[in-house]
Amino acid sequence: MLSKLGRIDSRVLYLILLIAFIVPLLCPLGLPMIISDEIKRTYDLIESLPEGSRVVVSFDLSPGGYDELAPACAAVFNHMAMKGLRLIGMSFWDAGPSLLDRSLAGSLYVDKEYGDDYVNLGFLAGGENAMAAAARDIRGAFPSDFHDNPTANMPIFEGVQSLKDVEMVIVVATGNPGVPEWIRQVGDPMGVPIATIVIAGLVADYAPYIQSKQLIGMIPGLRGAAGYESLIDMLGRGTAGLDAQSVAHLMILIFVLVGNIVYFAERSREKEESAKEGAA
């Protein structure tokens, strides 16, 4: 039996691994996982906001980083929509507004009323200086939105002049300008809580802001998305991707373990046969 296992065609192993990877993508398993405090604090803050609260979402990311962050954005946006929160989107990266539109279209906001429940203000050039201008006067910095609609009479801005008037900022970040600039221009001077959805490569860079409590929470990449989906009880791409990785890694581990068992068993058998031949 063991000798047969050792002679299995490698293509069969690849097929098994492919099936193990595809099944969780099609049917997320929701495997148990540890949800970090940074993810839980972001969830708790959004959960605590009353219906109608305004949340600024800054889509400061590149197309290359979008695929990693899209599942987490969908989970957070779905949670906000279920809570009845109003989303004010903007970007200080030129690719951000089109990616924000794409993300909103894949969330529960697609059934909400544009201009009242959510808005995509578009791109504002100038990096940190542009952030400072938007922080002082949102509609002054964005007289029209990404789709050229005037913002002056949009219901979502009633009672909102500066970013002091919003309840929270969520920065979707893959680089600079991003989280540090938002903290300098809004978090520290205005006291607005800031959370971030961030690529895994920037987690170590932003950890000091979590420790100093300048960042209230952080959702890192695919693992963060899976954790957040678990909290809102809505399994999606984050859970599917993490389950697929976990199952594929488990299968590789099993292959390695079985391979070693076969190797040592065959080696032991060969030694026994050699000993018998020597005795004869």
Backbone torsions as a table, in degrees:
resi	resn	phi	psi	omega
1	MET	NA	-49.4	-179.8
2	LEU	-64.7	-36.6	179.1
3	SER	-64.6	-34.5	177.2
4	LYS	-67.1	-39.2	177.4
5	LEU	-60.8	-37.7	-179.2
6	GLY	-69.1	-17.2	-179.1
7	ARG	-106.3	14.3	178.3
8	ILE	-63.1	134.8	177.6
9	ASP	-60.3	133.9	-178.6
10	SER	-60.5	-26.6	179.3
11	ARG	-65.8	-30.9	176.4
12	VAL	-66.1	-40.5	178.6
13	LEU	-64.4	-41.5	178.0
14	TYR	-63.3	-38.2	178.8
15	LEU	-65.2	-43.7	177.4
16	ILE	-60.1	-43.6	-179.8
17	LEU	-65.0	-39.0	178.5
18	LEU	-63.8	-44.1	178.7
19	ILE	-63.2	-42.6	179.7
20	ALA	-62.9	-29.1	179.7
21	PHE	-81.1	-38.8	-174.1
22	ILE	-75.7	-40.5	-174.5
23	VAL	-55.9	-48.1	178.4
24	PRO	-65.2	-26.8	177.3
25	LEU	-68.1	-37.2	-179.9
26	LEU	-81.3	-35.9	-179.0
27	CYS	-132.4	86.8	-178.8
28	PRO	-52.6	136.4	-175.5
29	LEU	-90.5	-25.5	-176.8
30	GLY	67.3	45.3	-179.5
31	LEU	-60.4	146.1	-179.8
32	PRO	-58.8	142.7	177.9
33	MET	-151.0	159.4	177.0
34	ILE	-89.1	125.5	179.3
35	ILE	-96.5	121.7	-175.0
36	SER	-70.6	160.0	178.9
37	ASP	-61.9	-34.4	-178.1
38	GLU	-64.8	-38.7	177.6
39	ILE	-70.1	-44.9	-177.4
40	LYS	-63.7	-37.4	-179.9
41	ARG	-66.8	-37.2	176.4
42	THR	-62.9	-46.4	178.4
43	TYR	-60.2	-46.0	-176.9
44	ASP	-62.5	-39.5	-179.7
45	LEU	-66.4	-45.9	178.8
46	ILE	-62.9	-41.0	-179.9
47	GLU	-63.2	-30.4	-176.3
48	SER	-82.0	-14.7	-176.4
49	LEU	-74.3	136.6	178.7
50	PRO	-71.7	156.3	178.7
51	GLU	-56.7	137.5	-179.4
52	GLY	92.7	-7.5	178.2
53	SER	-61.8	144.9	178.2
54	ARG	-94.8	130.4	178.1
55	VAL	-123.8	124.6	175.7
56	VAL	-85.3	129.8	174.4
57	VAL	-116.7	116.1	179.8
58	SER	-101.7	113.7	-177.2
59	PHE	-91.0	79.4	-177.0
60	ASP	-101.1	76.0	-173.3
61	LEU	-149.9	166.3	179.0
62	SER	-104.2	161.3	176.1
63	PRO	-58.6	-32.0	-180.0
64	GLY	-64.7	-29.1	179.8
65	GLY	-94.6	-8.3	-173.3
66	TYR	-64.2	-43.5	-176.8
67	ASP	-59.6	-35.0	178.7
68	GLU	-69.3	-32.9	-173.4
69	LEU	-98.7	-14.2	-176.1
70	ALA	-57.5	-43.1	179.4
71	PRO	-62.4	-39.7	179.2
72	ALA	-67.6	-40.0	177.8
73	CYS	-61.1	-44.2	179.9
74	ALA	-61.2	-42.0	-179.4
75	ALA	-64.6	-45.9	-179.4
76	VAL	-66.5	-43.6	179.8
77	PHE	-63.4	-39.7	177.8
78	ASN	-62.9	-41.9	177.8
79	HIS	-61.9	-45.5	179.2
80	MET	-61.5	-43.0	-179.0
81	ALA	-65.2	-41.1	178.4
82	MET	-63.8	-31.9	178.9
83	LYS	-82.0	-7.7	-179.1
84	GLY	76.2	27.6	178.5
85	LEU	-84.2	150.3	-177.7
86	ARG	-101.4	128.0	-170.9
87	LEU	-103.8	122.2	175.4
88	ILE	-108.6	105.6	-177.0
89	GLY	-96.2	143.7	176.4
90	MET	-154.6	171.5	179.6
91	SER	-153.0	147.6	174.2
92	PHE	-118.0	16.2	168.4
93	TRP	-118.8	137.2	-172.2
94	ASP	-64.6	-25.8	179.6
95	ALA	-84.1	-11.1	-172.6
96	GLY	-60.7	-46.9	-174.3
97	PRO	-60.9	-42.1	179.8
98	SER	-67.0	-35.2	177.4
99	LEU	-69.7	-36.0	177.1
100	LEU	-64.6	-43.5	176.2
101	ASP	-57.1	-42.9	179.7
102	ARG	-63.2	-42.1	-178.9
103	SER	-68.1	-42.4	178.9
104	LEU	-63.2	-37.4	-179.7
105	ALA	-65.5	-23.1	178.5
106	GLY	-96.5	13.7	-178.6
107	SER	-122.7	179.5	-179.8
108	LEU	-70.0	-10.8	177.4
109	TYR	-68.0	-15.5	179.6
110	VAL	-61.8	-23.3	179.1
111	ASP	-96.8	3.2	179.6
112	LYS	-93.2	174.1	-177.5
113	GLU	-94.8	121.0	-179.8
114	TYR	-68.7	137.3	-179.6
115	GLY	90.9	-18.7	177.2
116	ASP	-113.0	-51.2	-178.9
117	ASP	-93.5	-27.3	179.6
118	TYR	-158.3	158.7	179.0
119	VAL	-154.4	145.9	174.4
120	ASN	-112.7	104.1	-174.6
121	LEU	-76.5	-18.0	177.5
122	GLY	95.4	-160.4	-173.9
123	PHE	-100.9	137.7	174.4
124	LEU	-124.7	118.1	-177.9
125	ALA	-74.4	151.5	175.7
126	GLY	123.7	-0.6	176.1
127	GLY	59.1	-128.1	-175.5
128	GLU	-66.8	-32.9	176.7
129	ASN	-64.0	-37.9	177.6
130	ALA	-67.2	-38.2	175.8
131	MET	-59.9	-43.5	-179.9
132	ALA	-61.9	-40.1	179.0
133	ALA	-65.8	-43.8	178.6
134	ALA	-65.6	-35.2	179.2
135	ALA	-63.8	-36.8	-179.1
136	ARG	-77.4	-37.5	-174.5
137	ASP	-154.2	98.8	-174.5
138	ILE	-63.7	-53.6	-176.5
139	ARG	-70.1	-26.8	174.5
140	GLY	-67.1	-38.1	178.2
141	ALA	-75.7	-30.9	-179.3
142	PHE	-125.1	77.0	179.3
143	PRO	-65.3	-22.4	173.9
144	SER	-137.5	158.5	-176.7
145	ASP	-91.2	-172.4	-177.3
146	PHE	-61.7	-25.0	-177.9
147	HIS	-104.3	19.1	176.6
148	ASP	66.1	23.8	172.4
149	ASN	-87.9	134.6	178.0
150	PRO	-64.7	139.1	-176.4
151	THR	-93.0	-9.2	-171.8
152	ALA	-55.7	-40.7	-173.8
153	ASN	-110.8	17.1	179.1
154	MET	-70.8	130.4	-178.5
155	PRO	-58.7	-28.7	-176.5
156	ILE	-62.8	-21.4	-177.0
157	PHE	-97.4	5.4	178.9
158	GLU	-60.9	123.2	-179.4
159	GLY	81.1	5.6	-180.0
160	VAL	-115.3	117.0	175.4
161	GLN	-111.6	-52.9	178.3
162	SER	-119.5	177.8	179.7
163	LEU	-73.2	-6.2	170.8
164	LYS	-64.5	-20.2	-174.7
165	ASP	-92.7	3.6	176.5
166	VAL	-104.4	160.4	-174.3
167	GLU	-91.1	-18.9	-173.5
168	MET	-166.5	151.6	172.5
169	VAL	-123.3	132.8	173.8
170	ILE	-117.3	120.7	-178.8
171	VAL	-104.4	118.7	175.2
172	VAL	-94.1	107.5	-162.0
173	ALA	-125.8	139.4	169.6
174	THR	-128.1	5.3	180.0
175	GLY	171.9	-143.1	-172.6
176	ASN	-118.5	130.2	1.9
177	PRO	-74.4	150.3	-177.3
178	GLY	-166.3	-128.7	-172.4
179	VAL	-61.0	-50.8	-177.7
180	PRO	-58.1	-38.6	-179.9
181	GLU	-67.9	-39.4	177.1
182	TRP	-64.6	-38.1	178.1
183	ILE	-64.5	-43.8	-178.8
184	ARG	-66.4	-39.4	-172.8
185	GLN	-91.0	-25.9	-173.9
186	VAL	-127.8	-50.2	-174.4
187	GLY	-60.8	-55.7	-177.6
188	ASP	-72.0	-51.6	-175.5
189	PRO	-74.1	-28.4	-174.3
190	MET	-106.5	-11.0	178.4
191	GLY	70.5	23.1	178.7
192	VAL	-86.8	127.1	179.7
193	PRO	-65.2	138.3	-177.5
194	ILE	-123.9	133.3	171.2
195	ALA	-123.6	163.9	-178.6
196	THR	-138.2	144.5	167.1
197	ILE	-106.4	117.6	-164.4
198	VAL	-137.2	149.7	175.1
199	ILE	-66.9	151.3	-174.9
200	ALA	-59.3	-30.2	-178.2
201	GLY	-67.2	-15.6	-178.5
202	LEU	-103.8	0.5	-176.6
203	VAL	-58.6	-46.3	-178.8
204	ALA	-63.7	-35.9	179.5
205	ASP	-66.6	-33.5	-175.1
206	TYR	-95.3	-7.7	-179.8
207	ALA	-56.2	-40.0	178.6
208	PRO	-60.4	-31.4	178.7
209	TYR	-71.1	-30.5	174.5
210	ILE	-68.3	-44.3	-178.2
211	GLN	-64.2	-36.3	179.8
212	SER	-84.9	-2.2	179.5
213	LYS	65.9	19.8	170.7
214	GLN	-75.8	-24.0	169.6
215	LEU	-109.2	128.0	-179.0
216	ILE	-79.0	-28.4	-178.1
217	GLY	-163.4	166.1	-178.0
218	MET	-150.3	131.9	178.2
219	ILE	-116.5	103.1	-174.4
220	PRO	-91.3	113.8	168.8
221	GLY	50.3	-145.2	-174.4
222	LEU	-66.1	-41.3	179.9
223	ARG	-63.7	-40.1	177.3
224	GLY	-63.9	-39.5	178.4
225	ALA	-62.1	-45.0	179.9
226	ALA	-62.5	-41.8	178.4
227	GLY	-62.9	-41.8	-178.6
228	TYR	-69.7	-38.9	177.2
229	GLU	-61.4	-35.8	177.5
230	SER	-64.5	-39.1	-178.5
231	LEU	-67.7	-36.3	-178.9
232	ILE	-93.4	3.2	178.1
233	ASP	55.7	47.5	179.6
234	MET	-142.1	88.4	-176.6
235	LEU	-68.2	134.7	-177.5
236	GLY	-144.5	-148.1	-175.1
237	ARG	-64.9	-32.0	179.3
238	GLY	-65.0	-48.7	178.5
239	THR	-63.8	-43.3	-180.0
240	ALA	-61.1	-44.5	-179.5
241	GLY	-65.4	-42.9	-179.2
242	LEU	-70.0	-38.3	176.7
243	ASP	-62.3	-42.5	-179.7
244	ALA	-62.3	-42.6	177.1
245	GLN	-62.1	-45.5	-176.8
246	SER	-64.3	-45.3	-179.0
247	VAL	-66.4	-41.4	178.9
248	ALA	-63.1	-42.1	178.0
249	HIS	-64.4	-38.1	178.7
250	LEU	-64.2	-41.8	179.4
251	MET	-64.8	-40.8	178.0
252	ILE	-62.1	-41.9	177.7
253	LEU	-61.2	-41.7	178.4
254	ILE	-63.9	-42.7	178.7
255	PHE	-59.8	-44.3	-179.5
256	VAL	-64.5	-43.2	-179.2
257	LEU	-63.5	-48.1	179.5
258	VAL	-63.4	-40.3	178.9
259	GLY	-60.3	-41.5	178.6
260	ASN	-68.8	-38.6	177.6
261	ILE	-62.0	-45.5	179.0
262	VAL	-61.4	-44.1	-178.4
263	TYR	-60.2	-49.5	-177.1
264	PHE	-71.1	-32.3	177.2
265	ALA	-66.4	-43.7	178.7
266	GLU	-65.1	-39.4	179.6
267	ARG	-64.2	-42.0	179.0
268	SER	-64.7	-40.8	179.2
269	ARG	-63.5	-41.7	179.4
270	GLU	-63.5	-38.0	178.2
271	LYS	-65.3	-40.1	179.3
272	GLU	-64.7	-42.0	179.2
273	GLU	-65.0	-39.0	178.5
274	SER	-65.1	-39.5	179.3
275	ALA	-65.1	-40.1	179.2
276	LYS	-64.7	-41.9	178.9
277	GLU	-64.4	-38.0	178.5
278	GLY	-67.4	-37.7	179.3
279	ALA	-67.6	-34.4	179.4
280	ALA	-70.9	NA	NA
